Amino acid sequence: MSEEPAINKVRSVAEAIIWQADHAEKAGAPNTARLVRALLAVAQTDTAIGRRIANWQGLTLEHAMPLRIAGGFHWLYLTGDEPRLGEIYQGLITDQGRVDALATETARTFDHVLLPWFDSPPQTNEAGRSASIMAALLWLSDKVQPAFELNEIGASAGINTMMGRFRFDLGGVKVGPGLSSILIEPEWRGDPPPANSAEVVEAKGCDIMPVDLMDEAAALRLKAYIWPEATARMARMDAAIAMAGRAPPELVRQDAAQFVTERLAEPQPDGVTRVLFHTIMWQYLPEATRNVITQAMKAAGALATADKPLAWISLETNRETFRHECRVRYWPGGDREVHLGNAQPHGAWVEWIGAD
């Protein structure tokens, strides 16, 4: 395996591709890693997608360029348009030269079909990430009102907006409806979270391009962003699609800053904690949008009361360490940000730190 450059030292497209491939391999996805490395060869082809890769403008890793186009390749396989890619995804071809050859041939054949995959970041919308959010709610339950109104930004298809309908086993602490079709049971590292109650009384999400899980093509696009090795994630996606078919999540097409501002302005019932949460999406927001949300939350926090508390839970990437950190702020009484734990980016494990 090539040496992995430090994330904060990645400066070129080639380094970003190598970093992403090495990261996929270390995350247990060697077949995806080979496909991502093949983007180095695709970038040398006289194709539209090759030129787009080679001349990518912007923050390659933060904007997840390699994962955007990798999703397009997986989509070609899932649709049946290029079944030969299954030889890569199933580990039948392991020689990088042969992987490069098949990837470049695919790029030439499906050049303009693949090109639109560069236009938007990956929409992974992974249900496993809700483990960190639920653990944070359990931690909050003895500090604020234990009934929660959830507000998710960057909700994509709203899978995690539905987390009040999931059942969880978090280091032996069980919460959620016992008969739920979705069980979130990550490998738990460290002490379990507090065995408190956490009732989700309302949940709403927003996205600038929400995904309708009842739209077969849209759901397939979500599946394309799941690495082929991640069979458990694919099964959870199928279960989430079925759950949404029974009762879809409440989603609105809206800018995140506008959504947060409007939700904060709505009347808040006594005895309910209003929660803003998001998972692996903050990096995709423009800086101006981040600033508006941050200032709106601080202003609302200053007005929060014991009967009408406010909390902010995030599971986001630390761009210095590349750890995926669960952090919480709450008002009144806890304005400082608390680092509660770290998690595998798709929720396979949670390392609980906790705090007093």
N, C-alpha and C positions, 0 to 999 in steps of 0.2 A: 504494500500500500504506500502511496506517496505520502510525504510528510505533510501534515495538516498545518496550514498557516494559522496564526492566531487570528480570530475573527476581526479584531480591530485593526489588523494590519493588511487585510485583503484590499487590494487596490485595483486589480485588473479583472477582466472578465474570466480569463483562464484560471486565475487563483480562486475566484468565486466558484467556478464549476468544480475544481478540485476539492475545495473545502466542502461543498455540498455533497459531493460523492463520498468523501471520507466520512462525513457526518452520517450519511445514510448507512454506510457499512457498519459503523460503530453502533448504530441504532438497530442492527439486526436485519438490514435490508440489502444484502450484497448484490442481488439481481438489479434492484433499482439503482444501486451505486454504479454498476457497469453501464446502465443506460444513460445516467447523468454524465459519466466520464465521456461517453460517446459524443456528447455535445461539443467537445473540443474538436472532433473530426467534422461534425456537422457544420461548425463555424467556418471551416475551410472550404465548404462547397459553394458553388455558384448558384445558390438558391436564395429566395427571399428570406427564409428563416435563418439561413446561415449568415446572411449579412446582418439580420436583426440581432443575432447573438453577438457577432463580432463587434458590432458598433453600438452595443447597448449603452444608453445614456442613463446616468443616475446611479443610485446605490444598489448594486447588483444583488447583494445578499439581503439587505433590508427589504427590497422590493421582490425578493424571491424569484428572480428571473429563471434560474435553472428549473425550479419546481413548476413554474407556469408551463413551460414547454414540455416538461416530463409528463405533466398531466395530459397534454394533448396526445402524446405517444400512447399512453395507457388507454385513453379514450378510443383510439383507433383499434386497439386490441379488443376492448369491451364491446364495441359496436360490430366486431367481426370484419371490419374493413381491411385490417392487416393482421390476420391470425398468426403469421410467422413470428410476430413479436412475442408470442407465448413461449417461444424457445428461449428467449432472454429471461422473461418473467418467471419461468418455471426452473431456471437454472440449468437448462439443457445445453446452452451455449455459455461457456465461462471464459473462453479466450477473448481478451479485450479487442483484438484485431477483428475477429469475426463479429463481435457486437458492434464495433464501429462501422463495419461494412453494411450490416443490416440497417443500422440507424441512418446512415447516409443515403442508402437506397430508398428507405421510407421517406426521408426528407425530400428527395427529388420527386417521388411519386405523389406525395400529399402536401406539397409545398404550401399552396395557398389555402388548403384546408386547415393546416396547422397554424398559419400565421395569426389568426385572431386570438389564439391562446396566450399570446404575449400581452394582450390588452387589459387584463385584470389579474389581481393576485389570486393565489389559490384559496378556494373556499373549502377548507377541510371540515369545519363544523363537527368536531369530534366529541361525541357524548362522554368519552372517558375523562375529558377535562373537567366535567362537572364534579368529580370526586373532590378536587381542591376547593371548589366553590362551596359544596355542601359542608366540608370540614370547617371552612371558615364560618359558615352560618352557625354550626354547632358551637364554635368557639365564641361567637358573638352572643349566643343566646342567654348567657348569664350576665351580659354587660348592657344589653339593650332589650327592647321588647322582642320576644321569641316568635312573633308572627311577622312574616316578611313579605313585602311587596317588591318583587324582582323586576328590574329594568335592565335589559341587556342591549348593549350597543355592538354593532358589527355582528348581528345575530345570524347572518346568512340565511339558512333555512329554518332557524328557530329551534334546532334540536335541543340545545342547552336551555332555551327558554322553557322547554317542557320538563326541566329537571325535577320539578315538584311531583312528577308522575313516575320518576325512577325509584327503584329500591337500591340501597347502598349497603355495602359491608366494608367499613373503613377501619381496618385493623381490629375487627371484632365488634365495632360499634355499628349497629344496624338501625337504619332509619329509612322511612319511605313506605309506600304501599306494598304490603307483603306479596300481593299477586301481580305486581307489575311485570310486564314482558321484558323490561330492560333492567338488568342487574349490573351495577357498577361496583366491581370488586378488585381494585388495584392491589398489586403487591405493596404492603404497607411497611414502611421503614421508620423506626422510632416508636415512641409512645403513640397510642391511639388518640384521636381528638376527644374532647369532653363528650360524655354520653348524655348530652342534653336533648331536648326536643327542639325541632325547628319546623315550623308550619309555614308553607308557602300559600299565602292567601290570594295572591294575584301575580301574574307574570306577563310582561309585555316586552317585545323586542323591536329593534329597528335595524335597517340596513339600507344602504343606498341602492343596492340591487338584490332585494330579498329573493330567495329561491323557493319556489313552490314545489314541495315534495310530491304533490299529486301530478306534477308535470313529469312524465316519464323521461323526456330528454334532459330536463333540468336535474332530475335525480341521478341520472347516469353521469352527468358532468361532475356532480359531487363525488360519485364513486371513483371517477377517474383520478381524483387527487389523492385517493387512498393508495398507499404503496401496495403492490400486488402481494407481498409477503404477509401483509397485515390482515389475515383472514378473520381474526376476532373483530377487528374494526369494521370489516365489510359486513359481518353478521349483525353488529350493532346498528349499522346504517340501515340494513333491511328492516330491523325491528323498529327503528325510529320512523321509517317511512310508513310502516303499518300503523304505528301509534298515531301519527299525524293524520292518517286516513280516517281514524275513528274520531279524532277531535284535533283539528289543526291548531298550532300555536298562534297566539295573537301577534302579528307582525305588521309593521308599517314601513312603507318606503320613505325614508327620511334621512337627512343628514344627521350625524350623531350629535353634533352640538345643538342643533335645533331640537332634537328629540329630548336631550337631557334638560335643556332650558325649559321646555314646555312641561315635561313630567315633574320637574321640581316646583313649577308654579301651580300645579293642580292641588286641590285640597287633599290633605293627608289625614286618614282616620286616626283617632286616638288609639293607642295600643298597638300600632303597626309600625315597624321599622322599614323605611324606604331605602332600598338598596340599588346602587348602580353596580353592575358587574360586566366584565369583559374578559375574553380569553384569546390570547395570541392574535391580537388585531391592532393594538395601540400603535405599533410600528408603521402601519399602513395609513394612519391618519395624518393629514397635513399638520404642520406645527401650529398653525393658527387655530385649527379645530381643537387640538389638544389643549391649547391655552384657554380657549373659551370654556371648555368643559371643566378644566381645573379651577378656574376662577368661579364658575357657577357653583361648583360643589363646595368650595371654601365659603362662599357667601351664604349658601343654604345651611352649611354646617354651623355657622355662627348663630343661626336662628333656631337650630334644632333644640328640642326639649326632651325631657325624660319620657313624656307621653308620645312624642313624635320624633323619634331618633332618625338619624341618617347614617348610612354606611357605604363604603366604597371598597369593593373586592376586585382584585385583578389577578390574573394568572398570565404573566407576560414575560418576554425574554429580556434578561439582563444583557445589554449589548456589549458589556465588557467581559463578562464571564460566560455568556451564552447559557447560563442556567435559566430554567423556567420557574420563576418565583411567584408564590402566592403571597400577596401583600394586602393588608387591610387598614383602612382608617375608619373611625366612627366618631360621631358627635351626638350629644355632648360628652365631654370627659375623656376623649381619647383621640385628640387631634393628631398625635404623632402616628406615622406609618409604622405598622408592625409586620415584620417578615415572619410568616407562619410556617412556611415550608417550601420545598422544591418539588418539582414533578417532571416525569418524563413527558415530552411534548404532546404525546397522544394519550397520556393518562395511564400507561401501563404500570407505573409505580409512583408512589407519593412518599417523600421523605418529610416527616412531620417534625418541625422544630418547636412550634407552640410558643406561648409567651404568657406571662402572668397578666 
